[in-house]
Amino acid sequence: MKLSQIFKGGENKRENRLALKAGSYSLMVSALVLAILIVVNIFVSALPSSMTKYDISATKLYSITSNTKVVVNSLDQDVTIYWIVQSGQEDAVIENLLSKYEALSDHIKVEKRNPDVYPTFAQQYTSETVANNSLVVECGDRSRYIGYDDIYLQEADVYSYSYSTSFDGEGAITSAIDYVVREELPQLYVLEGHGESELPATFSEQIEKDNMEVKSLSLLTVDETPEDAACLIIYAPQSDISEEESEMLSDYVSHGGKLLVMSGPVQDGSLDNLNSLLDKYGVTVTDGIVVEGDREHYAFQAPYVLLPDMNSHAITDSLIEENYFAIMPISQGLTVGESSNGTVTPLLTTSDYSYSKADAYDLETYEKEEGDTDGPFNVAALSENGGKLFWVTSDTLLDSYVDSAVSGANSNLFMNALNYMCEQEESISIRAKSLDSATLTVPQSESTLWSIVMIGVIPVGLIVLGMLIWIRRKRR
């Protein structure tokens, strides 16, 4: 054998040994990396979903608000949420939401109840027909049933003749938890005996959701206001209260009571005794109705359907942040003078171009005339002096048609005020989350511009760029 062949054979063996050593090293590294990945995957899978999933939805559908965290973190009693659902029919959004409640507190436990296995379980909580993905929240002897229709809400759109769908799972569950752990609920008394309207059904449901009980009250049959009254409500009276009732209400507020009034102009007579409740605060109710002279401050091409400016306060801040409007049809004006008796906070204010027409329901023109009172006016105000007096000068703002025109902002404003009056500020505004697709409205001028850019400028630019590249390569 030649020397060169021996030398070459030795090199081949050395290369083989090196290749084997490198291959073994690569195998060990791969095995180590694979083992690390398996351990990391097991560790991550054991973490709660709140740490591994991120909510990038526009309405934060998979997140919970700080209001819920306040309620849940204050729990000192065990709460069980029964999830009534057949196997394989679990709603993913509800499942995610329930996991977040469990992760927030050791006092909350979620248990599934398959109606195929427990056919009579729900009957002890409700007489309704129970759909899949309904819930029951229970603590001790108190419980609340949450139907699937209470979680996924459908509301008619009066403008498009269609239905909008929203998810109110968080609001319903947090309300139920707050309800079952409370020993006493705030008592609301609604005044009657003066042609008052009934509270709208949707608003009454909202009051119930915020865990308040509503009772009727006639001041003619009692010597004083009830001691357990968290707040008195006067809604859309059509005739005036008596002087005795006015004194009783004034005394109630002076001694720390809370009074919420929604009162607009009436067709017959006046409400002098009711309006006199504002006198001690230096607030005067202007006769007639307020008409807007600024087109940006009224709706439906009707100058008496006001879109007033919102002023910052705990009652209005959540609506201001989300760019909501309150709409106030047929309102009277409030003028605030100097008063040493308490603090008056204007909440809704008309523009400088507004004016009040004393003719009210007998108007012949909305144009400003001689004798009309110049604005601006307040159409909602809060007076505080030991007690609290919240006054709104329109009695139709909770009408379902009016409220839907501003996506429920009116009812949210009123509920915020009610919670503020009853010192339940943590309950303010857990809004249902819309599931409808968001639409982008583009003005015609911008639509034309973008059409030219997308159809003309960009394709032509790409063609020119391609030709330049082709010419450059050809020259090379």
C-alpha positions as CSV (number, residue, x, y, z in Angstrom):
1,M,0.0,0.0,0.0
2,K,1.3,3.4,-0.9
3,L,2.1,6.0,1.7
4,S,-0.4,8.4,0.3
5,Q,-3.2,5.9,0.6
6,I,-2.3,5.2,4.2
7,F,-2.3,8.9,5.0
8,K,-5.6,9.5,3.2
9,G,-7.2,6.6,5.1
10,G,-6.1,8.2,8.4
11,E,-7.6,11.5,7.4
12,N,-10.9,9.8,6.5
13,K,-11.1,8.1,9.9
14,R,-10.3,11.4,11.6
15,E,-13.1,13.1,9.6
16,N,-15.5,10.3,10.5
17,R,-14.7,10.7,14.2
18,L,-15.2,14.5,14.0
19,A,-18.5,14.1,12.1
20,L,-19.7,11.5,14.6
21,K,-18.7,13.8,17.5
22,A,-20.4,16.8,15.9
23,G,-23.6,14.7,15.2
24,S,-23.7,13.5,18.8
25,Y,-23.3,17.0,20.0
26,S,-26.1,18.3,17.8
27,L,-28.3,15.4,18.9
28,M,-27.7,16.2,22.5
29,V,-28.4,19.9,22.0
30,S,-31.6,19.1,20.1
31,A,-32.7,16.8,22.8
32,L,-31.9,19.4,25.5
33,V,-33.8,22.2,23.6
34,L,-36.8,19.8,23.0
35,A,-36.9,19.0,26.7
36,I,-36.8,22.6,27.7
37,L,-39.6,23.4,25.2
38,I,-41.7,20.6,26.7
39,V,-41.1,21.8,30.3
40,V,-41.9,25.4,29.3
41,N,-45.0,24.3,27.4
42,I,-46.2,22.3,30.5
43,F,-45.5,25.3,32.7
44,V,-47.3,27.8,30.4
45,S,-50.3,25.5,30.1
46,A,-50.6,25.5,33.9
47,L,-50.8,29.2,34.0
48,P,-54.3,30.9,34.2
49,S,-55.6,32.1,30.9
50,S,-55.5,35.7,32.1
51,M,-51.7,35.5,31.9
52,T,-51.4,33.8,28.6
53,K,-54.2,35.3,26.5
54,Y,-54.4,39.0,25.4
55,D,-57.5,40.8,24.5
56,I,-57.1,42.7,21.1
57,S,-60.8,43.0,20.4
58,A,-62.1,46.5,19.8
59,T,-64.7,46.3,22.6
60,K,-62.5,44.4,25.0
61,L,-64.8,41.5,24.9
62,Y,-62.4,39.2,26.7
63,S,-61.5,41.6,29.4
64,I,-63.1,42.6,32.7
65,T,-63.4,46.2,34.0
66,S,-62.0,47.7,37.2
67,N,-65.6,47.9,38.5
68,T,-65.7,44.1,38.6
69,K,-62.3,43.8,40.3
70,V,-63.5,46.2,43.1
71,V,-66.6,44.0,43.7
72,V,-64.7,40.6,43.5
73,N,-61.6,41.7,45.5
74,S,-63.8,42.8,48.4
75,L,-65.5,39.4,48.8
76,D,-65.3,37.7,52.2
77,Q,-67.9,35.0,51.4
78,D,-67.7,32.0,49.1
79,V,-69.7,32.4,45.9
80,T,-70.5,29.6,43.5
81,I,-71.3,30.2,39.8
82,Y,-73.2,27.2,38.3
83,W,-72.8,27.0,34.6
84,I,-75.7,25.2,33.1
85,V,-74.5,23.7,29.8
86,Q,-74.5,20.4,27.9
87,S,-71.2,18.8,27.2
88,G,-69.6,20.2,24.0
89,Q,-72.0,23.2,23.9
90,E,-69.9,25.6,26.0
91,D,-69.8,29.2,24.7
92,A,-66.1,30.2,24.3
93,V,-66.7,33.8,25.4
94,I,-68.6,32.8,28.5
95,E,-66.0,30.2,29.4
96,N,-63.2,32.8,29.1
97,L,-65.2,35.2,31.3
98,L,-65.8,32.6,34.0
99,S,-62.2,31.7,34.1
100,K,-61.3,35.3,34.8
101,Y,-63.7,35.5,37.7
102,E,-62.2,32.3,39.2
103,A,-58.7,33.7,38.7
104,L,-59.6,37.0,40.5
105,S,-60.6,35.5,43.9
106,D,-60.3,32.3,45.9
107,H,-63.9,32.9,47.0
108,I,-65.4,32.3,43.6
109,K,-65.8,28.7,42.3
110,V,-67.3,27.8,38.9
111,E,-69.2,24.4,38.6
112,K,-70.8,23.0,35.5
113,R,-74.2,21.4,35.6
114,N,-75.1,19.4,32.6
115,P,-78.9,19.4,32.2
116,D,-78.7,15.9,30.8
117,V,-77.2,14.7,34.0
118,Y,-79.0,17.1,36.4
119,P,-82.4,17.6,34.6
120,T,-84.1,19.3,37.6
121,F,-81.2,21.3,38.9
122,A,-82.3,24.7,37.5
123,Q,-85.9,24.3,38.6
124,Q,-84.9,25.2,42.2
125,Y,-83.8,28.7,41.0
126,T,-86.2,29.6,38.2
127,S,-89.5,28.6,36.5
128,E,-88.2,29.8,33.1
129,T,-87.1,27.6,30.3
130,V,-83.4,27.3,30.8
131,A,-81.2,27.5,27.7
132,N,-77.6,26.3,27.4
133,N,-74.9,28.6,28.8
134,S,-77.3,30.0,31.4
135,L,-75.9,30.7,34.9
136,V,-76.9,30.6,38.5
137,V,-74.9,32.7,41.1
138,E,-75.3,31.5,44.7
139,C,-74.0,32.5,48.1
140,G,-75.6,30.9,51.2
141,D,-79.4,31.3,50.9
142,R,-79.3,34.0,48.2
143,S,-79.1,33.3,44.5
144,R,-79.8,34.9,41.1
145,Y,-80.5,33.2,37.8
146,I,-78.9,34.7,34.7
147,G,-80.5,33.4,31.5
148,Y,-78.7,33.2,28.2
149,D,-80.9,36.1,26.9
150,D,-79.6,38.2,29.8
151,I,-76.0,37.6,28.6
152,Y,-76.5,38.1,24.9
153,L,-78.8,41.1,24.5
154,Q,-80.7,42.0,21.3
155,E,-82.2,45.4,20.8
156,A,-84.2,46.8,18.0
157,D,-82.6,49.6,16.0
158,V,-85.5,52.1,15.3
159,Y,-83.5,53.6,12.4
160,S,-82.3,50.6,10.4
161,Y,-85.2,48.3,11.3
162,S,-82.7,45.7,12.4
163,Y,-81.4,44.2,15.7
164,S,-78.1,44.9,17.4
165,T,-76.4,42.3,19.6
166,S,-74.3,43.0,22.6
167,F,-72.6,40.9,25.3
168,D,-73.6,41.8,28.9
169,G,-72.0,38.8,30.7
170,E,-69.7,40.8,32.9
171,G,-72.5,43.2,33.9
172,A,-74.9,40.4,34.7
173,I,-72.4,38.3,36.7
174,T,-70.9,41.1,38.7
175,S,-74.4,42.4,39.5
176,A,-75.4,38.9,40.6
177,I,-72.3,38.5,42.8
178,D,-73.0,41.9,44.4
179,Y,-76.6,40.9,45.0
180,V,-76.0,37.5,46.7
181,V,-73.4,38.8,49.1
182,R,-75.4,41.9,50.3
183,E,-77.4,41.8,53.5
184,E,-79.5,44.8,52.6
185,L,-80.4,46.5,49.2
186,P,-80.9,50.3,48.8
187,Q,-84.5,51.2,48.9
188,L,-85.8,53.7,46.2
189,Y,-89.1,55.4,46.6
190,V,-91.0,56.7,43.6
191,L,-93.4,59.5,44.4
192,E,-97.0,59.1,43.2
193,G,-100.3,61.0,43.3
194,H,-99.5,63.8,40.8
195,G,-100.0,62.1,37.5
196,E,-96.4,60.8,37.4
197,S,-95.4,58.4,34.6
198,E,-94.2,54.9,35.3
199,L,-90.5,54.3,35.0
200,P,-89.8,52.7,31.6
201,A,-89.5,48.9,31.7
202,T,-85.9,48.9,30.4
203,F,-84.8,51.4,33.0
204,S,-86.6,49.5,35.8
205,E,-84.6,46.4,34.7
206,Q,-81.4,48.5,34.9
207,I,-82.3,49.5,38.5
208,E,-82.8,45.9,39.4
209,K,-79.5,45.0,37.8
210,D,-77.8,47.5,40.0
211,N,-79.4,45.8,43.0
212,M,-81.9,48.4,44.2
213,E,-85.4,47.9,45.2
214,V,-88.2,50.2,44.0
215,K,-91.3,51.1,46.1
216,S,-94.1,53.6,45.6
217,L,-94.7,56.4,48.0
218,S,-97.5,58.9,48.5
219,L,-96.5,61.8,50.9
220,L,-100.2,62.4,51.6
221,T,-100.4,59.1,53.6
222,V,-97.3,59.5,55.7
223,D,-96.1,62.0,58.3
224,E,-92.5,61.9,57.2
225,T,-90.3,60.3,54.5
226,P,-89.3,56.6,55.2
227,E,-86.2,56.1,57.3
228,D,-84.8,53.4,55.0
229,A,-85.1,55.6,51.8
230,A,-81.8,55.6,50.0
231,C,-83.3,58.0,47.4
232,L,-86.7,59.6,46.5
233,I,-87.5,59.8,42.8
234,I,-90.1,62.2,41.2
235,Y,-90.6,61.2,37.5
236,A,-92.6,63.2,35.1
237,P,-95.3,64.8,37.3
238,Q,-98.2,66.4,35.4
239,S,-99.6,68.4,38.4
240,D,-98.0,70.3,41.2
241,I,-97.2,68.9,44.7
242,S,-98.8,70.6,47.7
243,E,-97.0,73.1,50.0
244,E,-97.0,70.5,52.8
245,E,-95.3,68.0,50.4
246,S,-92.8,70.6,49.3
247,E,-91.9,71.3,52.9
248,M,-91.6,67.6,53.7
249,L,-89.2,67.1,50.7
250,S,-87.2,70.2,51.6
251,D,-86.8,69.0,55.2
252,Y,-85.8,65.5,53.9
253,V,-83.0,66.9,51.7
254,S,-81.8,69.3,54.4
255,H,-81.3,66.4,56.8
256,G,-79.1,64.4,54.4
257,G,-81.8,62.9,52.1
258,K,-81.3,62.3,48.4
259,L,-83.9,63.5,45.9
260,L,-83.9,62.9,42.1
261,V,-86.3,64.9,40.0
262,M,-87.1,64.6,36.3
263,S,-89.7,67.3,35.5
264,G,-90.4,69.1,32.3
265,P,-92.9,71.7,31.3
266,V,-96.6,70.7,31.8
267,Q,-99.4,71.5,29.4
268,D,-101.8,72.7,32.0
269,G,-100.9,74.7,35.1
270,S,-97.5,75.0,36.6
271,L,-95.3,73.3,39.1
272,D,-94.5,76.2,41.4
273,N,-94.4,74.2,44.7
274,L,-92.1,71.5,43.2
275,N,-89.8,74.1,41.6
276,S,-89.6,76.0,44.9
277,L,-87.3,73.2,46.2
278,L,-84.5,74.8,44.2
279,D,-85.0,78.2,45.6
280,K,-82.8,77.8,48.7
281,Y,-79.9,76.8,46.3
282,G,-80.2,79.9,44.2
283,V,-81.5,78.0,41.2
284,T,-84.5,79.2,39.2
285,V,-86.6,77.3,36.7
286,T,-87.3,79.3,33.6
287,D,-90.8,79.3,32.2
288,G,-91.4,77.8,28.8
289,I,-89.0,75.5,26.8
290,V,-85.5,75.9,25.7
291,V,-84.8,76.2,22.0
292,E,-81.3,75.9,20.5
293,G,-79.9,78.4,18.0
294,D,-76.7,76.4,17.4
295,R,-77.2,73.5,14.9
296,E,-74.6,71.4,16.6
297,H,-76.5,71.4,19.8
298,Y,-79.8,69.9,18.7
299,A,-81.0,66.7,16.9
300,F,-83.6,65.5,14.4
301,Q,-83.7,69.0,12.8
302,A,-85.8,70.0,15.9
303,P,-84.3,72.9,17.9
304,Y,-86.2,71.8,21.0
305,V,-84.5,68.4,21.0
306,L,-81.3,69.5,22.8
307,L,-77.8,68.0,22.7
308,P,-76.3,69.9,25.6
309,D,-72.6,70.0,26.6
310,M,-71.6,67.7,29.4
311,N,-69.6,69.1,32.3
312,S,-67.0,67.0,34.1
313,H,-68.3,65.2,37.2
314,A,-68.3,61.6,38.6
315,I,-71.8,61.3,37.1
316,T,-70.8,62.3,33.6
317,D,-67.1,61.5,33.3
318,S,-67.6,57.9,32.0
319,L,-69.8,59.2,29.2
320,I,-67.5,62.0,28.3
321,E,-64.6,59.6,28.0
322,E,-66.5,57.5,25.6
323,N,-67.8,60.5,23.6
324,Y,-71.5,59.9,24.3
325,F,-74.2,62.6,24.0
326,A,-77.2,63.1,26.2
327,I,-80.4,64.1,24.4
328,M,-83.0,66.3,26.1
329,P,-86.3,66.8,24.4
330,I,-88.7,69.6,25.5
331,S,-86.6,71.0,28.4
332,Q,-86.9,73.9,30.7
333,G,-83.9,76.0,31.6
334,L,-82.2,76.3,35.0
335,T,-80.3,79.5,35.9
336,V,-77.9,79.3,38.8
337,G,-77.5,82.4,40.9
338,E,-75.3,83.2,43.9
339,S,-76.2,81.1,47.0
340,S,-74.4,80.4,50.3
341,N,-76.6,77.3,50.9
342,G,-74.7,74.4,49.4
343,T,-72.9,73.7,46.2
344,V,-74.6,73.6,42.8
345,T,-72.8,71.8,40.0
346,P,-74.1,72.3,36.4
347,L,-74.0,69.0,34.5
348,L,-75.6,69.6,31.2
349,T,-75.5,73.1,29.6
350,T,-76.9,74.5,26.4
351,S,-75.0,76.8,24.0
352,D,-74.7,80.5,24.2
353,Y,-77.1,80.7,21.2
354,S,-80.0,79.0,23.1
355,Y,-83.1,80.9,24.3
356,S,-86.2,80.1,26.2
357,K,-89.7,80.6,24.7
358,A,-92.4,81.2,27.3
359,D,-95.2,79.9,25.1
360,A,-94.0,76.3,25.6
361,Y,-96.6,74.0,24.0
362,D,-98.3,76.9,22.0
363,L,-95.2,77.8,19.9
364,E,-95.9,79.3,16.5
365,T,-92.2,79.6,15.5
366,Y,-88.8,78.4,16.8
367,E,-87.1,81.6,15.7
368,K,-85.9,83.9,18.4
369,E,-88.4,86.7,19.1
370,E,-88.6,89.7,21.3
371,G,-89.3,88.7,24.9
372,D,-87.5,85.4,24.7
373,T,-85.0,84.8,27.5
374,D,-81.4,84.5,26.4
375,G,-79.3,81.4,27.4
376,P,-77.1,79.5,28.1
377,F,-79.2,77.4,30.4
378,N,-78.5,74.3,32.6
379,V,-80.8,71.4,31.9
380,A,-79.4,69.1,34.6
381,A,-77.8,70.2,37.8
382,L,-76.7,68.7,41.1
383,S,-77.1,70.5,44.5
384,E,-75.3,69.3,47.5
385,N,-75.7,70.5,51.1
386,G,-75.7,67.6,53.5
387,G,-78.3,66.0,51.2
388,K,-78.2,65.8,47.4
389,L,-80.7,67.1,44.9
390,F,-80.3,66.0,41.2
391,W,-82.6,67.9,38.9
392,V,-83.3,67.2,35.2
393,T,-85.6,69.5,33.3
394,S,-86.9,67.0,30.7
395,D,-89.3,64.2,31.6
396,T,-89.0,62.3,28.3
397,L,-85.3,61.5,28.3
398,L,-85.8,57.9,29.4
399,D,-88.3,57.2,26.6
400,S,-87.0,54.2,24.8
401,Y,-87.0,55.9,21.4
402,V,-85.2,58.9,22.8
403,D,-82.7,56.8,24.7
404,S,-81.9,54.5,21.8
405,A,-81.1,57.6,19.7
406,V,-78.0,58.1,21.8
407,S,-77.2,54.4,22.4
408,G,-78.5,54.4,25.9
409,A,-76.5,57.4,27.1
410,N,-79.6,58.9,28.8
411,S,-80.3,55.9,30.9
412,N,-76.6,55.6,31.7
413,L,-76.5,59.2,32.8
414,F,-79.5,58.6,35.1
415,M,-78.1,55.4,36.5
416,N,-74.8,57.1,37.2
417,A,-76.6,59.8,39.0
418,L,-78.6,57.3,41.0
419,N,-75.5,55.4,42.0
420,Y,-73.8,58.6,43.0
421,M,-76.7,59.7,45.1
422,C,-76.9,56.3,46.8
423,E,-73.1,56.2,47.2
424,Q,-72.6,53.2,45.0
425,E,-70.1,54.7,42.7
426,E,-68.3,51.4,42.1
427,S,-71.5,50.3,40.3
428,I,-71.3,53.1,37.7
429,S,-71.3,52.0,34.1
430,I,-70.5,48.4,33.3
431,R,-71.8,48.7,29.8
432,A,-72.7,45.8,27.5
433,K,-70.2,45.2,24.8
434,S,-71.3,45.4,21.2
435,L,-70.9,42.3,19.0
436,D,-71.9,44.1,15.8
437,S,-69.3,44.7,13.2
438,A,-68.0,48.3,13.3
439,T,-68.4,50.3,10.1
440,L,-66.2,53.0,8.8
441,T,-68.1,56.0,7.4
442,V,-66.0,58.0,4.9
443,P,-67.1,61.4,3.5
444,Q,-67.6,61.5,-0.2
445,S,-64.6,63.8,-0.8
446,E,-62.3,61.4,1.0
447,S,-63.9,58.4,-0.8
448,T,-63.1,59.9,-4.2
449,L,-59.5,60.7,-3.2
450,W,-58.9,57.1,-1.9
451,S,-60.5,55.6,-5.0
452,I,-58.0,57.6,-7.2
453,V,-55.1,56.5,-5.0
454,M,-56.0,52.8,-4.9
455,I,-57.2,52.4,-8.5
456,G,-54.9,54.8,-10.3
457,V,-51.9,56.1,-8.4
458,I,-50.7,52.8,-6.8
459,P,-51.0,50.6,-9.9
460,V,-49.3,53.2,-12.2
461,G,-46.6,53.6,-9.6
462,L,-45.9,49.8,-9.5
463,I,-45.8,49.6,-13.3
464,V,-43.3,52.5,-13.5
465,L,-41.2,50.9,-10.8
466,G,-41.2,47.6,-12.6
467,M,-40.1,49.2,-15.9
468,L,-37.2,51.1,-14.2
469,I,-36.0,47.8,-12.7
470,W,-36.3,46.0,-16.0
471,I,-34.3,48.8,-17.9
472,R,-31.6,48.8,-15.2
473,R,-31.1,45.1,-15.4
474,K,-31.1,45.1,-19.2
475,R,-28.3,47.7,-19.3
476,R,-26.2,45.5,-17.0
